[in-house]
Amino acid sequence: MIVLFMLKRSHKELFYILSTPFMRLNSLFYKYFLSRNKKKFLKLHLGPGKKNYMEGWVNIDANIFTGKSDLWLNLIYPLPFNTSSVDYCYSHHMVEHLPDLKSHFNDIFKILKPGGIYRFGGPNGDEAIKKFLDNDYKWFSNNEDGTTFPDNRKSIGGRFENFIFCRNEHLTILTFSYLSEILDEIGFINIKKYLPTKETSKPEIFNQCFNYEFETDFNNPKTLIIETHKPK
């Protein structure tokens, strides 16, 4: 993830202010020196955090304390890869933390090769709205005892807010129509939803990612997974 969730917001903001110049220098060093040694076939994993490092991918994260990554970079900034140089990108529960989704998707579109694919997922706003209207308290539970994360909310409204904004760590609500609109404006094609841990248009690439996805309700998935292509 691009945030250090357990720290207070003020502490995280200070961390990013102080570390940004070093991240940018690290990014430039990677682009002009280290990336030259990379194989031509390039896969990026954005926001692996501390548990989801994937072998064979370039893992990129801002968390240098508990995270494991190949490149230290705050993902609100452009990625240090040349135009049309990346084959595939993947992120899971990362994009909802970004302040400017369109800028992020523009950056991904730029660095992907023609025919390249971006698979990403985040909190499923479409399903959350349905479950809120249905007063389905259980759907919002994170634990077997029925409690919710990060705050244990009892009301349906509180649970909805908790799921969507997560103590204001999430900066937007992710719905398929909203994301499709942005992706289409940028030029992406084949914008489709897929079930987490089960479906992909490119199994030889993204089946590996299933190990880091989680879902308990495949009829009403909590994570919205989208794959989209850059035209050939």
ZAGUSE-403432 format. One line per field, with one value per residue: x, y, z of N, C-alpha, C in turn; residue in one letter; residue number from 1. Coordinates in steps of 0.02 Angstrom, whole numbers, padded with zeros to 5 digits. Layout:
<recs>
nx	X,...
ny	Y,...
nz	Z,...
cax	X,...
cay	Y,...
caz	Z,...
cx	X,...
cy	Y,...
cz	Z,...
aa	a,...
i	NUM,...
</recs>
This chain:
<recs>
nx	00042,00017,00018,00061,-00021,-00041,00012,-00020,-00114,-00054,00078,00110,00096,00200,00307,00302,00323,00455,00523,00499,00592,00701,00641,00612,00739,00786,00700,00738,00869,00844,00778,00874,00985,00974,00862,00905,00964,00863,00755,00682,00549,00428,00349,00247,00214,00113,00116,00143,00154,00188,00169,00139,00235,00291,00374,00470,00412,00423,00418,00338,00337,00299,00326,00453,00481,00409,00373,00407,00498,00554,00577,00579,00454,00335,00174,00094,00164,00235,00281,00446,00475,00503,00408,00290,00354,00322,00250,00145,00038,-00003,-00110,-00174,-00300,-00247,-00268,-00374,-00319,-00259,-00241,-00273,-00347,-00360,-00239,-00153,-00198,-00173,-00034,-00005,-00058,00029,00155,00132,00155,00092,-00054,-00032,-00083,-00178,-00216,-00317,-00380,-00501,-00597,-00765,-00874,-00998,-01061,-01062,-01150,-01271,-01283,-01293,-01416,-01495,-01490,-01395,-01307,-01215,-01136,-01041,-00956,-00794,-00738,-00756,-00833,-00920,-00880,-00814,-00689,-00588,-00641,-00756,-00912,-01086,-01207,-01291,-01261,-01142,-01061,-01058,-00992,-00871,-00821,-00807,-00725,-00632,-00570,-00535,-00426,-00451,-00482,-00581,-00734,-00751,-00826,-00889,-00939,-00891,-00750,-00736,-00774,-00667,-00557,-00594,-00595,-00460,-00410,-00403,-00453,-00568,-00624,-00660,-00748,-00692,-00697,-00619,-00477,-00517,-00544,-00476,-00414,-00293,-00222,-00094,-00014,-00081,-00132,-00043,-00063,-00179,-00149,-00134,-00251,-00414,-00570,-00735,-00867,-00926,-01036,-01072,-00952,-00828,-00719,-00685,-00631,-00541,-00490,-00399,-00352,-00216,-00230,-00174
ny	-00059,00118,00193,00214,00132,00120,00230,00398,00517,00644,00613,00529,00616,00704,00616,00587,00713,00739,00631,00632,00702,00612,00495,00534,00554,00423,00363,00421,00373,00237,00235,00279,00202,00072,00013,-00016,-00136,-00226,-00358,-00371,-00406,-00346,-00329,-00245,-00226,-00138,-00066,-00176,-00189,-00265,-00401,-00451,-00467,-00506,-00626,-00609,-00495,-00314,-00241,-00106,00018,00137,00115,00093,00038,-00076,-00137,-00233,-00211,-00179,-00057,00099,00209,00338,00314,00414,00487,00499,00346,00277,00235,00206,00269,00156,00037,-00062,-00220,-00277,-00224,-00225,-00199,-00204,-00158,-00027,00086,00160,00238,00343,00517,00568,00490,00491,00544,00443,00332,00384,00387,00250,00208,00273,00210,00076,-00053,-00063,-00159,-00200,-00241,-00186,-00241,-00212,-00185,-00142,-00078,-00127,-00022,-00025,-00145,-00118,-00010,-00073,-00167,-00082,-00020,-00132,-00155,-00246,-00298,-00397,-00417,-00317,-00352,-00391,-00490,-00652,-00639,-00540,-00408,-00250,-00172,-00026,00026,-00027,-00028,-00012,00031,00028,00133,00179,00067,00064,00186,00160,00053,00112,00229,00206,00266,00384,00348,00296,00381,00397,00332,00177,00131,00031,00099,00229,00211,00154,00259,00351,00274,00248,00377,00405,00314,00177,00009,-00134,-00143,-00227,-00318,-00434,-00584,-00585,-00686,-00787,-00758,-00702,-00617,-00653,-00781,-00842,-00741,-00667,-00763,-00789,-00681,-00711,-00772,-00670,-00607,-00596,-00665,-00691,-00692,-00730,-00704,-00578,-00488,-00412,-00346,-00250,-00298,-00253,-00271,-00199,-00146,-00077,-00010,-00103
nz	00000,-00022,00089,00263,00365,00505,00565,00628,00532,00520,00548,00443,00335,00362,00350,00211,00156,00198,00143,00006,-00087,-00084,-00129,-00260,-00313,-00302,-00391,-00513,-00520,-00532,-00655,-00750,-00730,-00658,-00722,-00848,-00844,-00836,-00894,-01059,-01053,-00953,-00797,-00684,-00512,-00412,-00257,-00157,-00020,00141,00132,00006,-00094,-00257,-00347,-00496,-00539,-00546,-00399,-00322,-00200,-00068,00063,00168,00288,00340,00224,00073,-00068,-00238,-00289,-00217,-00202,-00200,-00253,-00302,-00388,-00556,-00637,-00656,-00795,-00968,-01108,-01175,-01129,-01038,-01004,-00925,-00790,-00617,-00479,-00313,-00209,-00201,-00287,-00233,-00138,-00199,-00243,-00368,-00485,-00626,-00670,-00629,-00708,-00834,-00830,-00822,-00944,-01031,-01007,-01035,-01156,-01325,-01326,-01198,-01027,-00888,-00731,-00596,-00429,-00302,-00160,-00180,-00238,-00303,-00259,-00123,-00113,-00150,-00045,00064,00038,00049,00183,00231,00351,00379,00265,00267,00367,00429,00502,00583,00697,00666,00674,00613,00508,00480,00599,00721,00674,00706,00648,00487,00402,00460,00440,00301,00272,00336,00258,00132,00149,00252,00374,00310,00234,00110,-00038,-00131,-00203,-00279,-00423,-00557,-00672,-00655,-00654,-00780,-00862,-00844,-00888,-01021,-01075,-01074,-01165,-01153,-01190,-01200,-01067,-00928,-00799,-00675,-00576,-00418,-00379,-00464,-00602,-00758,-00902,-00947,-00904,-00895,-00850,-00745,-00657,-00555,-00473,-00407,-00289,-00199,-00188,-00112,-00070,-00012,-00047,-00190,-00266,-00231,-00236,-00131,-00177,-00318,-00469,-00611,-00778,-00909,-01074,-01168,-01329,-01474
cax	00000,00057,00013,00082,-00088,-00044,00034,-00067,-00111,-00005,00145,00120,00107,00268,00353,00304,00355,00527,00553,00486,00652,00741,00606,00619,00808,00788,00663,00781,00925,00818,00761,00931,01039,00954,00813,00939,00983,00803,00737,00635,00481,00425,00286,00249,00167,00110,00091,00141,00152,00237,00154,00119,00290,00284,00435,00464,00383,00455,00372,00349,00300,00329,00338,00521,00490,00385,00358,00460,00491,00615,00585,00548,00424,00265,00139,00059,00208,00244,00325,00508,00482,00496,00346,00281,00408,00298,00203,00086,00037,-00052,-00115,-00231,-00317,-00200,-00291,-00421,-00279,-00228,-00280,-00290,-00351,-00349,-00167,-00123,-00215,-00136,00035,-00004,-00070,00090,00212,00115,00165,00029,-00078,-00020,-00143,-00176,-00266,-00317,-00439,-00511,-00663,-00818,-00925,-01063,-01091,-01072,-01212,-01326,-01289,-01317,-01488,-01528,-01478,-01359,-01253,-01166,-01090,-00988,-00913,-00727,-00716,-00806,-00877,-00966,-00854,-00791,-00622,-00543,-00679,-00813,-00974,-01147,-01260,-01278,-01227,-01074,-01025,-01047,-00939,-00810,-00798,-00789,-00674,-00578,-00537,-00510,-00369,-00477,-00497,-00636,-00774,-00737,-00881,-00868,-00955,-00845,-00683,-00740,-00775,-00599,-00514,-00615,-00572,-00387,-00396,-00403,-00507,-00583,-00631,-00705,-00745,-00674,-00701,-00553,-00450,-00547,-00551,-00429,-00408,-00224,-00205,-00022,00017,-00114,-00149,00002,-00091,-00234,-00123,-00134,-00319,-00454,-00641,-00778,-00934,-00916,-01098,-01071,-00882,-00809,-00668,-00699,-00571,-00547,-00433,-00408,-00296,-00195,-00239,-00114
cay	00000,00179,00228,00178,00138,00123,00295,00452,00550,00698,00583,00504,00674,00729,00567,00594,00777,00734,00578,00640,00715,00551,00449,00556,00538,00351,00348,00440,00326,00174,00243,00290,00155,00003,-00014,-00038,-00206,-00267,-00395,-00335,-00423,-00308,-00331,-00202,-00237,-00074,-00069,-00243,-00189,-00308,-00472,-00472,-00463,-00558,-00642,-00601,-00429,-00258,-00221,-00035,00039,00192,00093,00065,00013,-00145,-00162,-00263,-00187,-00171,00015,00142,00266,00356,00301,00473,00516,00458,00289,00291,00188,00239,00260,00092,-00009,-00109,-00268,-00286,-00191,-00253,-00170,-00232,-00113,00028,00146,00199,00283,00395,00579,00585,00427,00501,00552,00377,00292,00413,00365,00179,00204,00296,00164,00010,-00067,-00077,-00225,-00212,-00247,-00165,-00272,-00179,-00197,-00101,-00088,-00129,00028,-00047,-00194,-00086,00029,-00121,-00196,-00029,-00012,-00193,-00161,-00309,-00284,-00451,-00411,-00269,-00379,-00413,-00544,-00703,-00617,-00489,-00341,-00218,-00141,-00017,00041,-00072,00010,-00052,00053,00013,00191,00179,00014,00086,00237,00125,00014,00155,00279,00176,00319,00433,00323,00291,00449,00398,00272,00143,00098,00011,00150,00285,00192,00143,00325,00379,00232,00258,00444,00402,00275,00106,-00031,-00198,-00129,-00279,-00341,-00504,-00607,-00594,-00753,-00837,-00742,-00656,-00624,-00674,-00825,-00856,-00685,-00644,-00816,-00780,-00629,-00739,-00790,-00611,-00581,-00632,-00653,-00740,-00689,-00722,-00676,-00506,-00479,-00350,-00313,-00239,-00312,-00231,-00276,-00157,-00153,-00022,-00034,-00123
caz	00000,-00025,00153,00323,00394,00577,00588,00624,00467,00522,00545,00375,00292,00374,00321,00139,00141,00208,00102,-00065,-00128,-00088,-00174,-00329,-00333,-00310,-00452,-00570,-00522,-00558,-00726,-00794,-00718,-00642,-00769,-00909,-00835,-00832,-00954,-01102,-01032,-00891,-00761,-00625,-00458,-00378,-00189,-00128,00054,00175,00125,-00061,-00143,-00309,-00385,-00568,-00551,-00513,-00346,-00309,-00140,-00031,00131,00175,00356,00346,00158,00034,-00137,-00279,-00303,-00166,-00237,-00185,-00315,-00327,-00438,-00617,-00633,-00693,-00850,-01031,-01144,-01209,-01109,-00988,-01032,-00883,-00725,-00570,-00412,-00275,-00154,-00202,-00322,-00193,-00096,-00241,-00246,-00437,-00523,-00697,-00681,-00623,-00766,-00890,-00823,-00840,-01016,-01064,-01003,-01062,-01226,-01360,-01308,-01127,-00986,-00818,-00687,-00531,-00389,-00243,-00129,-00230,-00222,-00330,-00213,-00058,-00117,-00149,00022,00107,00025,00073,00255,00241,00398,00378,00208,00284,00420,00409,00546,00598,00752,00641,00682,00551,00509,00538,00659,00729,00668,00715,00602,00417,00375,00485,00406,00232,00273,00356,00201,00075,00162,00292,00413,00261,00196,00042,-00060,-00178,-00208,-00342,-00457,-00624,-00721,-00645,-00677,-00852,-00893,-00844,-00931,-01090,-01096,-01084,-01226,-01139,-01221,-01167,-00995,-00905,-00729,-00664,-00507,-00386,-00366,-00508,-00673,-00790,-00975,-00962,-00847,-00890,-00816,-00684,-00609,-00498,-00429,-00368,-00222,-00157,-00186,-00063,-00078,00020,-00076,-00262,-00296,-00216,-00215,-00096,-00217,-00388,-00510,-00680,-00824,-00967,-01121,-01212,-01398,-01511
cx	00044,00054,00039,00024,-00088,-00020,-00023,-00059,-00059,00066,00161,00134,00177,00319,00359,00335,00431,00559,00545,00548,00695,00708,00615,00689,00816,00754,00705,00840,00904,00808,00823,00989,01015,00907,00846,00959,00923,00790,00687,00563,00472,00354,00294,00195,00168,00078,00088,00135,00203,00226,00148,00173,00285,00350,00421,00433,00428,00404,00389,00306,00336,00348,00407,00531,00469,00371,00419,00450,00558,00630,00545,00521,00352,00226,00093,00100,00215,00294,00387,00522,00468,00428,00346,00336,00385,00245,00138,00094,-00017,-00051,-00177,-00242,-00264,-00231,-00338,-00384,-00251,-00272,-00303,-00289,-00335,-00275,-00132,-00136,-00180,-00063,00042,-00012,-00006,00144,00197,00133,00097,00008,-00067,-00084,-00129,-00233,-00261,-00382,-00441,-00580,-00720,-00875,-00994,-01098,-01105,-01136,-01273,-01337,-01312,-01393,-01527,-01523,-01442,-01297,-01197,-01114,-01030,-00941,-00847,-00706,-00773,-00855,-00923,-00941,-00826,-00724,-00623,-00579,-00739,-00878,-01034,-01201,-01241,-01242,-01154,-01032,-01010,-00990,-00872,-00779,-00771,-00728,-00620,-00536,-00503,-00445,-00389,-00502,-00554,-00675,-00764,-00799,-00860,-00882,-00908,-00776,-00683,-00739,-00705,-00555,-00530,-00591,-00498,-00369,-00392,-00462,-00517,-00585,-00682,-00694,-00728,-00682,-00631,-00540,-00474,-00541,-00498,-00430,-00340,-00198,-00131,00016,-00015,-00137,-00104,-00027,-00148,-00213,-00127,-00202,-00360,-00527,-00681,-00847,-00929,-00979,-01101,-01001,-00868,-00755,-00690,-00634,-00586,-00483,-00449,-00344,-00279,-00200,-00172,-00099
cy	00062,00218,00184,00181,00150,00189,00346,00488,00605,00671,00558,00562,00702,00682,00577,00660,00771,00683,00587,00655,00653,00499,00469,00543,00463,00329,00363,00392,00260,00180,00244,00241,00083,-00027,-00039,-00111,-00253,-00302,-00354,-00347,-00395,-00309,-00289,-00221,-00175,-00082,-00138,-00244,-00237,-00382,-00496,-00463,-00521,-00566,-00635,-00535,-00376,-00230,-00150,-00013,00097,00172,00060,00034,-00060,-00176,-00194,-00244,-00185,-00098,00054,00204,00276,00354,00358,00507,00471,00402,00299,00240,00225,00225,00192,00042,-00065,-00155,-00273,-00248,-00223,-00213,-00197,-00189,-00059,00091,00189,00248,00342,00458,00597,00522,00437,00509,00485,00334,00319,00389,00291,00171,00223,00243,00094,00005,-00074,-00150,-00243,-00209,-00221,-00200,-00238,-00192,-00152,-00113,-00079,-00082,00008,-00095,-00163,-00045,-00017,-00148,-00145,-00021,-00073,-00202,-00227,-00295,-00335,-00442,-00366,-00295,-00403,-00476,-00592,-00682,-00560,-00418,-00315,-00184,-00079,00001,-00006,-00032,-00036,-00033,00036,00071,00195,00126,00032,00137,00206,00088,00059,00198,00258,00228,00371,00412,00313,00359,00454,00334,00242,00108,00083,00066,00209,00269,00182,00210,00355,00340,00242,00326,00444,00363,00201,00072,-00096,-00190,-00178,-00295,-00415,-00521,-00613,-00667,-00806,-00822,-00692,-00668,-00651,-00719,-00839,-00800,-00673,-00699,-00812,-00730,-00655,-00756,-00732,-00577,-00624,-00614,-00709,-00744,-00677,-00699,-00601,-00487,-00411,-00311,-00309,-00247,-00292,-00247,-00234,-00155,-00086,-00048,-00052,-00074
cz	00000,00040,00208,00371,00469,00606,00585,00557,00466,00517,00475,00327,00300,00343,00245,00117,00145,00161,00027,-00107,-00137,-00133,-00246,-00355,-00345,-00375,-00514,-00577,-00552,-00634,-00771,-00783,-00708,-00695,-00833,-00905,-00832,-00898,-00995,-01082,-00961,-00861,-00697,-00575,-00414,-00309,-00158,-00053,00082,00162,00053,-00114,-00192,-00347,-00460,-00588,-00521,-00463,-00323,-00250,-00106,00040,00137,00244,00362,00278,00126,-00038,-00172,-00292,-00252,-00200,-00213,-00251,-00337,-00382,-00499,-00606,-00678,-00748,-00916,-01063,-01181,-01193,-01062,-01019,-00992,-00817,-00682,-00506,-00379,-00213,-00146,-00231,-00281,-00146,-00135,-00245,-00317,-00480,-00596,-00713,-00677,-00685,-00830,-00890,-00843,-00915,-01055,-01065,-01029,-01136,-01260,-01348,-01236,-01086,-00915,-00782,-00620,-00495,-00328,-00214,-00178,-00211,-00246,-00282,-00145,-00058,-00114,-00078,00073,00099,00049,00149,00273,00285,00391,00323,00225,00338,00392,00447,00560,00653,00731,00647,00615,00563,00463,00603,00662,00731,00673,00665,00530,00383,00396,00451,00333,00228,00289,00297,00146,00090,00211,00329,00367,00227,00122,00020,-00110,-00173,-00277,-00368,-00528,-00676,-00716,-00672,-00753,-00890,-00899,-00892,-01004,-01116,-01111,-01147,-01215,-01174,-01181,-01091,-00967,-00831,-00727,-00590,-00478,-00372,-00416,-00583,-00696,-00864,-00995,-00906,-00840,-00855,-00747,-00637,-00546,-00448,-00386,-00297,-00173,-00155,-00138,-00074,-00045,-00011,-00151,-00299,-00286,-00191,-00183,-00134,-00290,-00427,-00582,-00717,-00885,-01009,-01153,-01284,-01430,-01567
aa	m,i,v,l,f,m,l,k,r,s,h,k,e,l,f,y,i,l,s,t,p,f,m,r,l,n,s,l,f,y,k,y,f,l,s,r,n,k,k,k,f,l,k,l,h,l,g,p,g,k,k,n,y,m,e,g,w,v,n,i,d,a,n,i,f,t,g,k,s,d,l,w,l,n,l,i,y,p,l,p,f,n,t,s,s,v,d,y,c,y,s,h,h,m,v,e,h,l,p,d,l,k,s,h,f,n,d,i,f,k,i,l,k,p,g,g,i,y,r,f,g,g,p,n,g,d,e,a,i,k,k,f,l,d,n,d,y,k,w,f,s,n,n,e,d,g,t,t,f,p,d,n,r,k,s,i,g,g,r,f,e,n,f,i,f,c,r,n,e,h,l,t,i,l,t,f,s,y,l,s,e,i,l,d,e,i,g,f,i,n,i,k,k,y,l,p,t,k,e,t,s,k,p,e,i,f,n,q,c,f,n,y,e,f,e,t,d,f,n,n,p,k,t,l,i,i,e,t,h,k,p,k
i	1,2,3,4,5,6,7,8,9,10,11,12,13,14,15,16,17,18,19,20,21,22,23,24,25,26,27,28,29,30,31,32,33,34,35,36,37,38,39,40,41,42,43,44,45,46,47,48,49,50,51,52,53,54,55,56,57,58,59,60,61,62,63,64,65,66,67,68,69,70,71,72,73,74,75,76,77,78,79,80,81,82,83,84,85,86,87,88,89,90,91,92,93,94,95,96,97,98,99,100,101,102,103,104,105,106,107,108,109,110,111,112,113,114,115,116,117,118,119,120,121,122,123,124,125,126,127,128,129,130,131,132,133,134,135,136,137,138,139,140,141,142,143,144,145,146,147,148,149,150,151,152,153,154,155,156,157,158,159,160,161,162,163,164,165,166,167,168,169,170,171,172,173,174,175,176,177,178,179,180,181,182,183,184,185,186,187,188,189,190,191,192,193,194,195,196,197,198,199,200,201,202,203,204,205,206,207,208,209,210,211,212,213,214,215,216,217,218,219,220,221,222,223,224,225,226,227,228,229,230,231,232
</recs>
